[in-house]
Amino acid sequence: MFIERLRLKGFRNYESEEADFSPGLNVLRGANAGGKTNLLEAVYVAGVGKSLRTNRDGETVRWGGEEAVVKLTLFRGGRRHEIEIRIDARGKKRVIIDGIPQVKIAELLGYLNIVFFSPDELKLVKEGPAERRRFMDISLCQQSKLYLKNLSAYNKALLQRNKLLKMNYKRQSLDEMLDVFDVQLAKSGAYVMEIRGRFVENLKKTASDWHRKISGGTETLTLEYETAEGAAGLTKEETAEFLIRELKNGRQRDIDAAFTGIGPHRDDLKAEIFAADGKDLNGGIEARNYVENDGLNGGGVCAEIEKNKSLSGGIEARTFGGNGDLNGGAEIEKNERKADVKNGIDVRKFGSQGQQRSAALSLKLAEIESFRIETGETPVLLLDDVLSELDLARQKNLIEAASGIQTILTCTHFDIAAEGHRKEFVISNGKIIGRGEY
């Protein structure tokens, strides 16, 4: 899989521009605020259907303009495809694939698979469980439309169940309605948990290998899909039965708290760093921490793609209280999860920025292999200002790691003696003012 051409019109600070990419390395260089990240964002929109920077699609329209247009030509599985995204100033979005308008934006997923990394991706290990669920869900929604279908069904049932828990009903009628939602949650939730668990298993060895290489052989990274006690290792059918049983057993707790206390919307991806020689690093550094008021994000990005609207105040809750948002459980989740940090140590206090960055980058590089396993295709790798965060040796390792993968990276300057074919684009004020091929 690789992108052949990208054409922009009225997107961010680009009035009109186009670029023909190399199947290998593509370098976008220039001064800050020139439009390098905007070009990466356009590629991301064509792959995932939403911006990587905002939930307000209208913000991608050039200032004073009426419409932003992204046209992308890609080659996948022996066939050429044309993707066109049109966004008006009000944020209304239209998707056209191979000349055919699509009813649902979700139809876009699976054509152009994207792995994106920037310094901001440190939140993958630094912030709360919602960020790691989001990482798993964005990747899996690209890999499988069946996963997207089940995740969307789960989020819809979860939203309705939580709203129901906040309303005042007589106990008998409430129990009857909750029984219906419990079955829906168990069916779709068991599928989500099974696929997430398999995803983490696929990541394990590759992420560990990458982390060992990035750290110079001094550290190793371990991963674990962290779910409800008693749910690990079950089959999908057993997980569904487990969820129905636990939802019923915890019903009074859920009524009192007015939120659903168990399910994949509470799960996490646990990442720990150990010394490569097997000794503890301060008892094992857990590569994450917990942010107060962490929302119970059950995959809001994918649900947003399905619904073609923002879920602010919905799935991705950040505060406590009304408006029907899926919160109320964040503080409990935070307190429960704190006890999981081995010997009370987390990376926020004892892990360096370098360890956090290496762990996040290892996960992203391992994600590429997951795409290969599940889809048979290699995704496009987008790297935004990553080189500035790495020393020269790690820069070279990263470029070598990207060999054989179409990579589009942004930087202010590029001094690495990279092997193989590459193209360079000099960008300034929303224009490509220089092009080179090496």
KOLMIZA-482999 format. One line per field, with one value per residue (C-alpha): residue in three letters; x, y, z. Coordinates in nm, 3 decimals, decimal comma, padded with zeros to 5 digits. Each point is the difference from the previous one (the first is absolute). Layout:
N
resn: (ALA:...)
xx: (X:...)
yy: (Y:...)
zz: (Z:...)
END
This chain:
438
resn: (MET:PHE:ILE:GLU:ARG:LEU:ARG:LEU:LYS:GLY:PHE:ARG:ASN:TYR:GLU:SER:GLU:GLU:ALA:ASP:PHE:SER:PRO:GLY:LEU:ASN:VAL:LEU:ARG:GLY:ALA:ASN:ALA:GLY:GLY:LYS:THR:ASN:LEU:LEU:GLU:ALA:VAL:TYR:VAL:ALA:GLY:VAL:GLY:LYS:SER:LEU:ARG:THR:ASN:ARG:ASP:GLY:GLU:THR:VAL:ARG:TRP:GLY:GLY:GLU:GLU:ALA:VAL:VAL:LYS:LEU:THR:LEU:PHE:ARG:GLY:GLY:ARG:ARG:HIS:GLU:ILE:GLU:ILE:ARG:ILE:ASP:ALA:ARG:GLY:LYS:LYS:ARG:VAL:ILE:ILE:ASP:GLY:ILE:PRO:GLN:VAL:LYS:ILE:ALA:GLU:LEU:LEU:GLY:TYR:LEU:ASN:ILE:VAL:PHE:PHE:SER:PRO:ASP:GLU:LEU:LYS:LEU:VAL:LYS:GLU:GLY:PRO:ALA:GLU:ARG:ARG:ARG:PHE:MET:ASP:ILE:SER:LEU:CYS:GLN:GLN:SER:LYS:LEU:TYR:LEU:LYS:ASN:LEU:SER:ALA:TYR:ASN:LYS:ALA:LEU:LEU:GLN:ARG:ASN:LYS:LEU:LEU:LYS:MET:ASN:TYR:LYS:ARG:GLN:SER:LEU:ASP:GLU:MET:LEU:ASP:VAL:PHE:ASP:VAL:GLN:LEU:ALA:LYS:SER:GLY:ALA:TYR:VAL:MET:GLU:ILE:ARG:GLY:ARG:PHE:VAL:GLU:ASN:LEU:LYS:LYS:THR:ALA:SER:ASP:TRP:HIS:ARG:LYS:ILE:SER:GLY:GLY:THR:GLU:THR:LEU:THR:LEU:GLU:TYR:GLU:THR:ALA:GLU:GLY:ALA:ALA:GLY:LEU:THR:LYS:GLU:GLU:THR:ALA:GLU:PHE:LEU:ILE:ARG:GLU:LEU:LYS:ASN:GLY:ARG:GLN:ARG:ASP:ILE:ASP:ALA:ALA:PHE:THR:GLY:ILE:GLY:PRO:HIS:ARG:ASP:ASP:LEU:LYS:ALA:GLU:ILE:PHE:ALA:ALA:ASP:GLY:LYS:ASP:LEU:ASN:GLY:GLY:ILE:GLU:ALA:ARG:ASN:TYR:VAL:GLU:ASN:ASP:GLY:LEU:ASN:GLY:GLY:GLY:VAL:CYS:ALA:GLU:ILE:GLU:LYS:ASN:LYS:SER:LEU:SER:GLY:GLY:ILE:GLU:ALA:ARG:THR:PHE:GLY:GLY:ASN:GLY:ASP:LEU:ASN:GLY:GLY:ALA:GLU:ILE:GLU:LYS:ASN:GLU:ARG:LYS:ALA:ASP:VAL:LYS:ASN:GLY:ILE:ASP:VAL:ARG:LYS:PHE:GLY:SER:GLN:GLY:GLN:GLN:ARG:SER:ALA:ALA:LEU:SER:LEU:LYS:LEU:ALA:GLU:ILE:GLU:SER:PHE:ARG:ILE:GLU:THR:GLY:GLU:THR:PRO:VAL:LEU:LEU:LEU:ASP:ASP:VAL:LEU:SER:GLU:LEU:ASP:LEU:ALA:ARG:GLN:LYS:ASN:LEU:ILE:GLU:ALA:ALA:SER:GLY:ILE:GLN:THR:ILE:LEU:THR:CYS:THR:HIS:PHE:ASP:ILE:ALA:ALA:GLU:GLY:HIS:ARG:LYS:GLU:PHE:VAL:ILE:SER:ASN:GLY:LYS:ILE:ILE:GLY:ARG:GLY:GLU:TYR)
xx: (00,000:00,129:-00,126:00,077:-00,138:-00,160:-00,191:-00,127:-00,233:-00,101:00,133:00,147:00,260:00,015:-00,181:00,082:00,286:00,091:00,281:00,107:00,150:00,270:-00,102:00,287:00,114:-00,155:00,142:-00,203:00,240:-00,015:-00,039:-00,264:-00,358:00,053:-00,258:00,193:-00,232:-00,303:00,105:00,036:-00,341:-00,152:00,141:-00,138:-00,345:00,002:00,081:-00,195:-00,276:00,070:00,264:00,284:-00,018:-00,366:-00,353:-00,131:00,040:-00,079:00,331:00,186:-00,153:00,238:-00,072:-00,269:-00,062:-00,318:00,136:00,308:00,073:00,243:00,056:00,229:00,107:00,130:00,111:-00,115:-00,029:00,086:-00,266:-00,003:-00,260:-00,113:-00,113:-00,161:-00,103:-00,202:-00,061:-00,204:00,042:-00,283:00,188:-00,219:00,214:-00,042:00,201:00,036:00,187:00,085:-00,257:-00,283:-00,143:-00,012:-00,297:00,214:00,346:00,081:00,015:00,331:00,175:00,219:00,100:00,294:00,144:00,190:00,246:00,067:00,263:00,095:00,150:-00,360:-00,040:00,181:-00,350:-00,035:00,212:-00,023:-00,373:-00,300:-00,149:-00,223:00,305:00,108:-00,353:-00,007:00,330:-00,134:-00,335:00,135:00,234:-00,259:-00,274:00,235:00,078:-00,356:-00,343:-00,149:00,191:-00,133:-00,354:00,028:00,173:-00,266:-00,277:00,167:00,037:-00,360:-00,131:00,233:-00,122:-00,364:00,060:00,177:-00,280:-00,249:00,194:-00,030:-00,377:-00,253:-00,193:-00,179:00,237:-00,194:-00,021:00,363:00,119:-00,189:00,155:00,348:-00,030:-00,038:00,304:00,208:-00,043:00,099:00,305:00,111:-00,023:00,186:00,227:00,126:00,100:00,181:00,190:00,099:00,137:00,180:00,162:00,118:00,130:00,213:00,132:00,108:00,174:00,192:00,308:00,040:-00,034:00,250:00,249:-00,035:00,036:00,313:00,149:-00,100:00,137:00,331:-00,072:-00,031:-00,376:-00,290:-00,369:-00,284:-00,367:-00,321:-00,366:-00,143:-00,365:-00,241:00,115:-00,115:-00,040:00,356:00,050:-00,370:-00,147:-00,235:-00,302:00,131:00,073:-00,359:-00,132:00,246:-00,118:-00,369:00,066:00,214:-00,237:-00,284:00,202:00,114:-00,338:-00,066:00,350:-00,066:-00,337:00,158:00,287:-00,213:00,258:00,102:00,290:00,126:00,078:00,263:-00,056:00,194:00,287:00,359:00,327:00,267:00,361:00,295:00,371:00,262:00,376:00,100:00,207:-00,319:00,060:-00,263:00,015:-00,121:-00,225:-00,131:-00,096:-00,354:-00,003:-00,314:-00,165:-00,351:-00,145:-00,270:-00,348:00,102:-00,306:-00,147:00,081:-00,126:00,131:-00,143:00,210:-00,142:-00,353:00,045:00,100:-00,313:-00,232:00,178:-00,025:00,189:-00,050:00,095:-00,220:-00,061:00,252:00,314:-00,101:00,250:-00,205:-00,247:-00,368:-00,305:-00,052:-00,030:00,375:00,166:00,182:-00,043:00,225:00,327:00,098:-00,075:00,198:00,293:00,002:-00,043:00,277:00,257:00,045:00,113:00,328:00,267:00,139:-00,178:00,239:-00,117:00,188:-00,131:00,226:00,284:-00,004:00,197:-00,139:00,226:-00,157:-00,350:00,088:00,167:-00,297:-00,250:00,212:00,044:-00,378:-00,048:00,265:-00,152:-00,339:00,138:00,060:-00,354:-00,137:00,210:-00,129:-00,368:-00,033:00,295:00,091:00,267:-00,148:00,133:00,214:-00,043:00,269:-00,055:00,307:00,129:00,367:00,043:-00,081:00,266:00,380:00,183:00,042:-00,372:-00,087:00,199:-00,160:-00,346:00,070:00,144:-00,308:-00,220:00,180:-00,257:-00,282:-00,136:00,091:-00,090:00,186:00,024:00,312:00,177:00,310:00,107:00,365:-00,028:00,177:-00,303:00,030:-00,249:-00,215:-00,151:-00,174:00,032:-00,248:00,083:-00,313:-00,063:-00,327:-00,222:00,202:00,252:00,286:00,259:00,006:00,287:00,051:00,291)
yy: (00,000:00,346:00,347:00,118:00,354:00,247:00,308:00,271:00,292:00,239:-00,231:00,184:00,244:-00,165:00,187:-00,259:-00,251:-00,353:-00,246:-00,327:-00,226:-00,266:-00,352:00,029:00,298:00,345:00,295:00,318:00,263:00,369:00,254:-00,046:00,114:-00,037:-00,274:-00,327:-00,147:00,125:-00,218:-00,303:00,080:-00,010:-00,351:-00,106:00,136:-00,202:-00,318:00,030:00,244:00,257:00,252:-00,099:00,345:00,100:-00,138:00,306:-00,092:00,353:00,117:-00,174:00,241:00,277:00,332:00,181:-00,300:-00,198:-00,352:-00,215:-00,276:-00,289:-00,231:-00,298:-00,272:-00,322:-00,342:-00,296:-00,371:00,043:00,267:00,377:00,185:00,362:00,150:00,343:00,180:00,324:00,207:00,320:00,291:-00,133:-00,328:-00,214:-00,274:-00,202:-00,307:-00,119:-00,323:-00,092:00,253:-00,139:00,217:-00,190:00,011:-00,076:00,137:-00,341:-00,139:00,185:-00,217:-00,273:00,172:00,199:-00,132:00,255:-00,020:00,348:00,109:00,339:00,127:00,045:-00,378:-00,015:00,025:-00,363:-00,097:00,313:00,057:-00,205:-00,327:00,187:00,086:-00,366:-00,116:00,267:-00,131:-00,356:00,105:00,229:-00,276:-00,277:00,203:00,042:-00,371:-00,134:00,142:-00,276:00,140:00,347:-00,140:-00,172:00,295:00,240:-00,235:-00,024:00,378:00,056:-00,253:00,138:00,356:-00,109:-00,214:00,283:00,243:-00,253:-00,035:00,375:00,002:-00,075:-00,316:-00,248:-00,284:-00,268:00,193:00,112:-00,359:-00,108:00,274:-00,060:-00,371:00,095:00,228:-00,251:-00,258:00,256:00,111:-00,358:-00,106:00,294:00,051:-00,359:00,046:00,329:-00,158:-00,306:00,207:00,246:-00,291:-00,153:00,340:00,034:-00,354:00,091:00,312:-00,168:-00,148:00,266:00,286:-00,168:-00,046:00,361:00,134:-00,204:00,138:00,361:-00,020:-00,140:-00,341:00,124:-00,031:-00,222:00,088:-00,228:00,045:-00,136:00,058:00,093:-00,086:-00,083:-00,254:-00,343:00,091:-00,067:-00,317:-00,065:-00,087:00,250:-00,203:-00,029:00,374:00,077:-00,219:00,165:00,349:-00,085:-00,152:00,290:00,265:-00,164:-00,048:00,362:00,146:00,169:00,149:00,135:00,145:00,173:00,140:00,063:-00,153:-00,343:-00,129:-00,292:-00,060:00,080:00,374:-00,053:-00,206:00,106:-00,087:-00,054:00,071:-00,065:00,057:-00,233:-00,026:-00,226:-00,216:-00,093:00,221:00,245:00,366:00,141:-00,302:00,031:00,336:00,006:00,204:00,201:00,213:00,104:00,342:00,129:00,011:-00,251:-00,064:-00,338:00,014:-00,323:00,076:00,342:00,056:-00,302:00,075:00,353:-00,132:-00,216:00,283:00,279:00,236:00,106:-00,196:00,283:-00,034:-00,359:-00,279:00,198:00,142:00,217:00,135:-00,128:00,078:00,022:00,056:-00,374:-00,051:-00,331:00,108:-00,042:-00,306:00,169:00,075:-00,357:-00,133:00,222:-00,116:-00,367:00,005:00,176:-00,321:-00,174:00,193:-00,245:00,091:00,337:00,123:00,161:00,161:00,348:00,002:-00,234:-00,051:00,245:00,183:-00,224:-00,316:00,131:00,102:-00,334:-00,196:00,202:-00,027:-00,376:-00,041:00,195:-00,198:-00,326:00,123:-00,015:-00,375:-00,042:00,153:-00,239:-00,300:00,098:00,163:-00,130:00,361:00,231:00,331:00,346:00,142:00,369:00,153:00,357:00,179:-00,320:00,038:00,310:-00,214:-00,265:-00,002:-00,070:-00,373:-00,045:00,211:-00,240:-00,303:00,140:00,072:-00,351:-00,142:00,176:-00,167:-00,170:00,209:00,312:00,268:00,368:00,198:00,367:00,174:00,336:-00,155:-00,348:-00,102:-00,378:-00,208:-00,216:-00,295:-00,054:00,236:00,306:00,322:00,330:00,287:00,345:00,162:00,363:00,188:-00,271:-00,049:-00,256:00,226:-00,269:-00,364:-00,247:-00,368:-00,203)
zz: (00,000:-00,085:-00,086:-00,352:00,004:00,239:-00,116:00,233:-00,054:00,276:00,272:00,303:-00,137:-00,345:-00,277:-00,266:-00,003:-00,104:00,069:-00,163:00,267:-00,006:00,110:00,247:00,204:-00,043:00,192:00,057:00,127:00,073:00,276:00,270:-00,073:-00,375:-00,056:00,033:00,265:-00,194:-00,292:00,230:00,144:-00,349:-00,054:00,340:-00,088:-00,322:00,195:00,324:-00,096:00,270:00,097:00,230:00,166:00,042:00,023:-00,186:-00,364:-00,113:00,149:-00,283:-00,255:-00,104:00,174:-00,197:-00,225:-00,061:-00,040:00,060:-00,251:00,046:-00,297:00,039:-00,243:00,153:-00,118:00,205:-00,071:-00,366:-00,053:-00,015:00,208:00,014:00,331:00,015:00,320:-00,016:00,314:00,001:00,241:00,220:00,043:-00,225:-00,149:-00,319:-00,099:-00,359:-00,076:-00,359:-00,118:00,217:00,283:00,330:00,237:00,306:00,071:00,150:-00,356:-00,032:00,258:-00,142:-00,325:00,134:00,326:00,208:00,290:00,139:00,250:00,140:00,328:00,123:-00,015:00,334:00,145:-00,108:00,300:00,217:00,023:00,103:-00,133:-00,248:-00,212:-00,023:-00,079:-00,270:-00,141:-00,018:-00,146:-00,274:-00,117:00,019:-00,170:-00,297:-00,003:00,030:-00,081:00,214:00,296:-00,078:-00,019:00,338:00,167:-00,127:00,119:00,342:00,034:-00,101:00,253:00,269:-00,059:00,023:00,309:00,181:-00,085:00,131:00,326:00,054:-00,040:00,274:-00,077:00,221:00,075:-00,190:-00,326:00,035:00,044:-00,311:-00,213:00,138:-00,084:-00,367:00,000:00,195:-00,277:-00,265:00,198:00,065:-00,364:-00,156:00,303:-00,010:-00,363:00,073:00,289:-00,206:-00,290:00,228:00,184:-00,327:-00,112:00,315:-00,042:-00,355:00,130:00,283:-00,163:-00,267:00,251:00,232:-00,285:-00,110:00,351:00,059:-00,323:00,071:00,356:-00,121:00,149:00,359:00,047:-00,095:-00,028:00,109:-00,098:00,145:-00,082:00,338:00,044:00,282:00,257:-00,110:-00,369:-00,119:-00,204:-00,066:-00,338:-00,165:00,110:00,356:00,004:-00,104:00,283:00,241:-00,098:00,038:00,342:00,123:-00,137:00,189:00,319:-00,011:-00,092:00,334:-00,008:-00,350:00,105:00,297:-00,207:-00,312:-00,232:-00,129:00,205:-00,207:-00,366:-00,265:00,056:00,325:-00,143:-00,053:-00,172:00,263:-00,100:00,231:-00,051:00,150:-00,027:-00,288:00,236:00,186:00,301:00,120:-00,094:00,331:00,038:-00,355:-00,150:-00,122:-00,318:00,074:00,263:00,088:-00,063:00,227:-00,157:-00,269:-00,214:-00,072:-00,370:-00,149:-00,347:-00,072:-00,313:-00,179:00,116:-00,127:-00,341:-00,004:00,105:-00,189:00,293:00,310:00,319:00,235:00,304:-00,108:-00,013:00,081:00,336:00,186:00,288:00,254:-00,017:-00,223:-00,373:-00,048:-00,032:00,077:00,310:00,370:00,002:-00,077:00,358:00,107:-00,295:00,089:00,361:-00,088:-00,261:00,218:00,193:-00,320:-00,026:00,110:00,341:-00,035:-00,272:-00,325:-00,285:00,084:00,306:-00,088:-00,377:-00,210:-00,302:-00,207:00,142:-00,060:-00,355:-00,075:00,135:-00,207:-00,315:00,051:00,018:-00,321:-00,188:00,125:-00,125:-00,355:00,036:00,136:-00,321:-00,205:00,193:-00,009:-00,344:-00,203:-00,077:00,141:00,124:-00,080:00,282:00,087:00,224:00,114:00,140:00,157:-00,098:00,217:00,304:-00,072:00,004:-00,326:00,066:00,070:-00,304:-00,218:00,168:-00,066:-00,367:-00,040:00,171:-00,256:-00,290:-00,223:00,142:-00,169:00,252:-00,003:00,264:00,091:00,127:-00,009:-00,157:-00,113:00,027:00,018:-00,264:-00,074:-00,234:-00,281:-00,203:00,163:-00,093:00,182:00,000:00,134:00,144:00,089:00,062:-00,141:-00,318:-00,119:-00,106:-00,067:-00,109:-00,018:-00,075:00,137)
END
